[in-house]
């Protein structure tokens, strides 16, 4: 059984040392955005505030965290992700009516794109709401999201289409 943590760890990776993501923003753990500020010193201070203690720096001066801290940050991020889905009028009704695997697929999308970003997938969301899985998959594959992150989105789309987590099983 694949958990949401394993799914997102597969898609995001897990780095225990701070790095900049594809947008140049400081990130750590399983895709945890530390801050939108691009100043490294401010990012380190923000991370220390988030975890409640000073961080150890590696030989390059980059902060490192323990795996348990990464998991704690992930749990907070997931709580925020689910809360943002439940507060979003477009997503909440759809989410409530999904099976657990498809809920994970929606959580994955919101983790990556934010609730407001995902709520812009109007046609796809209507097809998901109507449980037209194959049509929803086709529509999702025609998105900018799919062209920008094709491997990840193929896996997520497969979960919506099939209702299984087969795309996340170790080969």
URRA-V790357 format. One record per helix or strand of 3 or more residues. SS is the DSSP state (helix for helix, strand for strand). FROM is the first residue (numbers start at 1). LEN is the number of residues. If there is no record, write none. Layout:
# URRA-V790357
SS_FROM_LEN / SS_FROM_LEN
This chain:
# URRA-V790357
helix_4_9 / strand_15_6 / strand_26_4 / helix_40_12 / helix_67_21 / helix_89_8 / helix_100_20 / helix_122_8 / helix_133_9 / helix_144_5 / helix_150_13 / helix_166_3
